[in-house]
Amino acid sequence: MVNLHLVDCSATLHNGCSVGRSRSYDCCGFPTGGIYETLRLLNRRDIDLSRDVFCFIFDRKSFRKDLSTAYKGNRKRATKRFKRQAQLLEQMVDKMGFNNFAIDGLESDDIIYSICHKYKNNPNVGKIVIYGTDRDLAVNVSPKCTLRSTSSLVPDVNMQNFPYAFSDTEVVPFNSTLLYKTLRADRSDGLGVIASPQEFTTIVNKLGKLFPLANLADVNFMDNIIQRLSGTPEEMQAINERWNIVRPQLVDIEVNLTNNLDKTNCKFYCDMLFLKTIAKKLGVPYEACITKKWRDKLTQLAQEIRLEDIELGMKEQEVYIPKDLKIVEDLSDFI
């Protein structure tokens, strides 16, 4: 039995690019804060890479933008540091042998929902762990699935704390995420509110008496429920338009999960990102680890990945090394 780990890379990249962290993990002049925050998940003590399966999932431009100009219109545009790291990370995890998903027109939420829907009842899958800060992903929470936050400011969401962890201001019943997003919306989406908290609670209570609340997390079931809601023509038009935006896309993706990691590539990429940690363990300045050998390796990496705008920022000048310090030429013995 394997455990399935799904990483919302937009969340981990944004977390690593946040103020105070974005430059602290720059490696040889290239920003790596977001990449570092993403790949450090592999070092968690409760993860066994020889058994567990990792999927790194990336956003593409969403079809929702075409449905509503207001959708996420209040969010800031992604920075150049974020975009460059997203490009590099996507190719890195592919070279390392991890599962890597990105589909034009879909956000990472849609793909994660599809994967969870396919594997939640699979007897060969133990637990499913989603890494991210977007609480929309809580729609996937179940006895088998947990939403694990990648930020200290956002709590994990599981079955036990769901009603209080999903929203900062309201109690939201378990499995009512899709309905909440449709009727109450979310500040970060930039969409207006259709129902008051009292109206939302009344609807959920009525549905709870008719159906198991677990059904509310199923898109196909919710398609029928939305059509059964009553209201004025204007209200029903607004609800249907909102549902088309909120509705996760159950896409027919070929999810052939593998775990054929390239240990050499994994080791090299992680070595590159954890140079500061290695230097600290060795008790030497960070600069001591940036030898010409490492500069050559990183330059070769940039050429292999073929990112035209990648700028490693490495200079051929001599790095200052104290006289009593031995230059570290090969760090492989210390990893």
Phi, psi and omega per residue, in radians:
M1 nan 2.295 -3.103
V2 -1.918 2.717 3.004
N3 -1.766 2.483 -3.070
L4 -1.926 2.187 -3.120
H5 -2.021 2.089 -3.107
L6 -1.971 2.087 -3.056
V7 -1.868 2.072 3.018
D8 -1.413 1.685 -2.991
C9 -1.163 -0.467 3.083
S10 -1.068 -0.713 -3.123
A11 -1.181 -0.802 -3.105
T12 -1.215 -0.635 3.100
L13 -1.150 -0.785 3.119
H14 -1.088 -0.702 3.126
N15 -1.076 -0.719 -3.136
G16 -1.325 -0.354 3.124
C17 -1.635 0.060 -3.088
S18 -1.184 2.844 -3.117
V19 -1.056 2.353 3.125
G20 1.696 -0.367 3.137
R21 -2.037 -0.445 -2.940
S22 -0.989 -0.611 -3.091
R23 -1.817 -0.218 -3.068
S24 -1.234 -0.321 -3.138
Y25 -1.998 0.317 3.073
D26 -1.036 2.324 -3.112
C27 -2.002 1.997 3.114
C28 0.976 0.599 3.076
G29 1.598 -0.187 3.131
F30 -1.772 2.330 -3.110
P31 -1.153 2.241 -3.126
T32 -2.323 0.163 -3.086
G33 -0.991 -0.786 3.141
G34 -1.205 -0.691 3.110
I35 -1.128 -0.730 3.117
Y36 -1.041 -0.823 -3.119
E37 -1.095 -0.547 -3.133
T38 -1.323 -0.883 -3.043
L39 -1.322 -0.321 3.120
R40 -1.186 -0.258 3.057
L41 -1.066 -0.492 -3.122
L42 -1.164 -0.290 -3.097
N43 -1.624 0.047 3.136
R44 -1.079 2.484 -3.068
R45 -1.196 -0.420 -3.094
D46 -1.592 0.274 -3.123
I47 -2.010 2.307 3.089
D48 -2.057 1.773 -3.050
L49 -1.168 -0.307 3.110
S50 -1.347 -0.280 -3.103
R51 -2.132 -0.757 -3.067
D52 -1.291 2.668 -3.135
V53 -1.948 2.213 3.130
F54 -1.836 2.396 3.031
C55 -2.198 2.146 3.073
F56 -1.756 2.141 -2.955
I57 -2.116 2.298 -3.006
F58 -2.079 2.629 3.083
D59 -1.367 2.636 2.862
R60 -2.233 2.969 3.120
K61 -1.003 2.201 -3.004
S62 -1.424 2.521 3.034
F63 -1.086 -0.352 -3.099
R64 -1.152 -0.458 3.102
K65 -1.085 -0.555 3.139
D66 -1.363 -0.413 -3.136
L67 -1.443 -0.551 -3.098
S68 -2.616 2.150 3.110
T69 -1.226 -0.349 -3.128
A70 -1.398 -0.289 -3.052
Y71 -1.063 2.045 -3.135
K72 0.951 0.455 -3.136
G73 -1.233 -0.299 -3.139
N74 -1.604 0.082 3.141
R75 -1.592 2.586 3.112
K76 -1.261 2.631 3.096
R77 -1.223 2.627 3.129
A78 -1.119 2.417 -3.140
T79 -1.326 2.884 3.105
K80 -1.123 -0.631 3.111
R81 -1.066 -0.701 3.141
F82 -1.165 -0.846 -3.066
K83 -1.078 -0.734 -3.113
R84 -1.150 -0.696 3.139
Q85 -1.228 -0.620 3.106
A86 -1.092 -0.745 3.104
Q87 -1.048 -0.835 -3.071
L88 -1.195 -0.770 -3.113
L89 -1.066 -0.726 -3.112
E90 -1.040 -0.692 3.139
Q91 -1.372 -0.551 3.118
M92 -1.119 -0.882 -3.092
V93 -1.154 -0.491 3.081
D94 -1.198 -0.749 3.117
K95 -1.179 -0.505 -3.135
M96 -1.359 -0.216 3.067
G97 1.690 0.168 3.123
F98 -1.439 2.815 3.032
N99 -1.225 2.379 -2.996
N100 -2.428 2.042 -3.066
F101 -2.161 2.370 3.010
A102 -2.775 2.221 -3.081
I103 -2.243 2.224 -3.140
D104 -0.979 2.329 3.107
G105 1.593 -0.192 -3.072
L106 -2.083 2.581 3.022
E107 -1.563 2.921 3.120
S108 -1.067 -0.564 3.109
D109 -0.973 -0.761 -3.101
D110 -1.111 -0.758 -3.114
I111 -1.199 -0.722 3.120
I112 -1.089 -0.735 3.109
Y113 -1.055 -0.757 -3.119
S114 -1.114 -0.744 -3.137
I115 -1.151 -0.791 3.122
C116 -1.062 -0.737 -3.124
H117 -1.086 -0.607 -3.095
K118 -1.356 -0.592 -2.981
Y119 -1.904 -0.044 -3.034
K120 -1.145 -0.454 3.126
N121 -1.895 0.211 -3.135
N122 -1.355 2.113 -3.091
P123 -1.163 -0.298 -3.138
N124 -1.503 -0.110 3.120
V125 -1.822 2.168 3.133
G126 -1.332 -1.542 3.109
K127 -1.990 2.702 3.071
I128 -2.039 2.178 -3.140
V129 -2.067 2.176 3.092
I130 -1.826 2.271 3.118
Y131 -1.853 2.091 3.138
G132 3.054 2.994 3.123
T133 -1.972 -0.094 -3.124
D134 -1.396 1.984 -3.068
R135 -1.288 -0.124 2.993
D136 -1.050 -0.492 -3.129
L137 -1.181 -0.188 3.130
A138 -1.129 -0.231 3.086
V139 -1.059 -0.380 -3.109
N140 -1.548 -0.158 -3.069
V141 -1.091 2.317 -3.110
S142 -2.715 3.122 3.087
P143 -0.969 -0.482 -3.106
K144 -1.663 -0.397 -2.969
C145 -2.037 2.347 3.120
T146 -2.193 2.469 3.030
L147 -1.694 1.924 -3.086
R148 -1.750 2.108 -3.074
S149 -1.260 2.502 3.062
T150 -1.764 0.151 3.115
S151 -2.231 2.452 3.121
S152 -1.232 -0.233 -3.107
L153 -1.534 -0.225 -3.091
V154 -2.102 2.250 -3.098
P155 -1.328 2.729 2.969
D156 -1.129 2.698 3.107
V157 -2.135 2.123 3.062
N158 -2.358 -3.073 -3.080
M159 -1.113 -0.570 -3.056
Q160 -1.250 -0.736 -3.046
N161 -1.843 0.126 -3.029
F162 -0.882 -0.890 -3.048
P163 -1.004 -0.456 -3.054
Y164 -1.881 -0.287 -3.090
A165 -1.610 -0.413 -3.069
F166 -1.216 -0.720 -3.108
S167 -2.137 2.526 3.110
D168 -1.328 -0.410 -2.966
T169 -2.094 -0.271 -3.061
E170 -2.288 2.715 3.004
V171 -1.564 2.059 -3.084
V172 -1.988 2.035 -3.109
P173 -1.005 2.585 3.128
F174 -0.953 2.374 3.078
N175 1.276 0.162 3.132
S176 -1.762 0.359 -3.088
T177 -1.013 -0.850 -3.078
L178 -1.090 -0.736 3.124
L179 -1.184 -0.676 3.113
Y180 -1.083 -0.795 -3.128
K181 -1.118 -0.550 -3.124
T182 -1.319 -0.786 -3.022
L183 -1.650 -0.565 -3.074
R184 -1.827 -0.400 -3.141
A185 1.150 -3.025 -3.098
D186 -2.468 2.376 -3.089
R187 -0.958 -0.675 -3.055
S188 -1.238 -0.341 3.139
D189 -1.418 -0.317 3.137
G190 1.299 0.327 -3.128
L191 -1.823 2.622 -3.092
G192 -1.322 2.895 3.137
V193 -1.562 2.349 3.118
I194 -1.727 -0.751 -3.095
A195 -2.084 2.576 3.071
S196 -1.300 2.876 3.089
P197 -0.975 -0.682 -3.134
Q198 -1.165 -0.735 3.129
E199 -1.141 -0.717 3.117
F200 -1.079 -0.804 3.138
T201 -1.071 -0.717 3.128
T202 -1.073 -0.779 -3.139
I203 -1.101 -0.790 -3.129
V204 -1.107 -0.729 3.131
N205 -1.089 -0.716 3.118
K206 -1.135 -0.759 3.129
L207 -1.137 -0.636 -3.131
G208 -1.120 -0.469 3.109
K209 -1.392 -0.376 -3.087
L210 -1.703 -0.610 -3.042
F211 -2.390 2.744 2.973
P212 -1.114 2.349 -3.105
L213 -1.089 -0.360 3.110
A214 -1.032 -0.497 -3.128
N215 -1.158 -0.430 -3.086
L216 -1.199 -0.231 3.100
A217 -1.598 0.010 -3.131
D218 -1.742 2.151 -3.061
V219 -1.072 -0.765 -3.096
N220 -1.130 -0.667 3.089
F221 -1.149 -0.744 -3.113
M222 -1.169 -0.475 3.056
D223 -0.984 -0.742 -3.138
N224 -1.259 -0.675 -3.117
I225 -1.121 -0.747 -3.133
I226 -1.016 -0.684 -3.124
Q227 -1.233 -0.358 -3.103
R228 -1.572 -0.208 3.120
L229 -1.149 2.521 -3.119
S230 -1.916 2.594 3.127
G231 3.060 -3.118 3.094
T232 -1.185 2.803 3.101
P233 -0.965 -0.656 3.138
E234 -1.162 -0.745 3.136
E235 -1.139 -0.748 -3.125
M236 -1.175 -0.603 3.081
Q237 -1.130 -0.752 3.121
A238 -1.112 -0.722 -3.137
I239 -1.128 -0.778 -3.131
N240 -1.156 -0.691 3.103
E241 -1.124 -0.722 3.131
R242 -1.157 -0.726 -3.123
W243 -1.077 -0.665 3.117
N244 -1.121 -0.465 3.102
I245 -1.435 -0.748 -3.063
V246 -1.292 -0.620 -2.976
R247 -0.945 2.096 3.035
P248 -1.126 2.552 -3.105
Q249 -1.611 1.941 3.052
L250 -1.395 1.498 -3.068
V251 -1.507 2.668 -3.140
D252 -1.536 1.290 -3.104
I253 -1.645 2.507 3.077
E254 -1.394 1.744 -3.121
V255 -1.714 1.511 3.083
N256 -1.756 1.527 -3.039
L257 -1.300 2.296 3.120
T258 -2.266 2.954 3.076
N259 -2.460 0.732 -3.102
N260 -1.529 1.240 -3.055
L261 -1.232 2.476 3.004
D262 -1.592 1.754 -3.022
K263 -1.078 -0.581 3.137
T264 -1.153 -0.828 3.133
N265 -1.159 -0.706 3.111
C266 -1.013 -0.798 -3.096
K267 -1.124 -0.750 -3.096
F268 -1.147 -0.822 -3.100
Y269 -1.123 -0.720 3.132
C270 -1.204 -0.656 3.068
D271 -1.011 -0.753 -3.097
M272 -1.076 -0.700 -3.071
L273 -1.412 -0.460 -3.033
F274 -1.805 0.439 -3.129
L275 -1.003 -0.706 -3.112
K276 -1.134 -0.701 3.122
T277 -1.119 -0.740 3.135
I278 -1.099 -0.773 -3.132
A279 -1.050 -0.705 -3.136
K280 -1.133 -0.722 3.122
K281 -1.112 -0.632 -3.134
L282 -1.390 -0.238 -3.111
G283 1.283 0.529 -3.133
V284 -2.139 2.750 3.081
P285 -1.068 2.613 3.134
Y286 -0.963 -0.689 -3.081
E287 -1.062 -0.423 -3.106
A288 -1.160 -0.401 -3.109
C289 -1.535 -0.204 -3.125
I290 -1.623 1.330 -3.127
T291 -1.596 3.004 3.133
K292 -1.084 -0.580 3.132
K293 -1.076 -0.743 3.130
W294 -1.236 -0.654 3.096
R295 -1.063 -0.720 3.122
D296 -1.116 -0.709 3.131
K297 -1.097 -0.775 -3.109
L298 -1.183 -0.651 3.091
T299 -1.117 -0.738 3.104
Q300 -1.083 -0.698 3.111
L301 -1.043 -0.785 -3.130
A302 -1.068 -0.643 3.139
Q303 -1.236 -0.668 -3.139
E304 -1.148 -0.719 -3.089
I305 -1.355 -0.403 3.045
R306 1.075 0.759 2.992
L307 -1.540 1.960 -3.036
E308 -1.121 -0.568 -3.060
D309 -1.700 0.188 -3.137
I310 -1.259 2.296 3.141
E311 -2.281 1.763 -3.094
L312 -1.258 -0.399 3.070
G313 1.246 0.346 -3.114
M314 -1.519 2.434 -3.118
K315 -2.025 2.641 -3.086
E316 -1.445 0.025 -3.123
Q317 -1.181 2.753 -3.134
E318 -1.187 2.388 3.067
V319 -1.516 2.314 -3.115
Y320 -1.176 2.161 3.098
I321 -2.212 2.232 3.070
P322 -0.980 2.560 -3.046
K323 -1.064 -0.557 -3.071
D324 -1.574 0.229 -3.101
L325 -1.925 2.295 3.100
K326 -1.397 2.258 -3.141
I327 -1.223 2.287 -3.136
V328 -1.504 1.938 -3.123
E329 -1.614 -0.556 -3.112
D330 -2.422 2.089 -3.082
L331 -1.641 0.045 -3.015
S332 -1.067 -0.512 -3.124
D333 -1.320 -0.209 -3.055
F334 -1.849 0.048 -3.106
I335 -1.633 nan nan
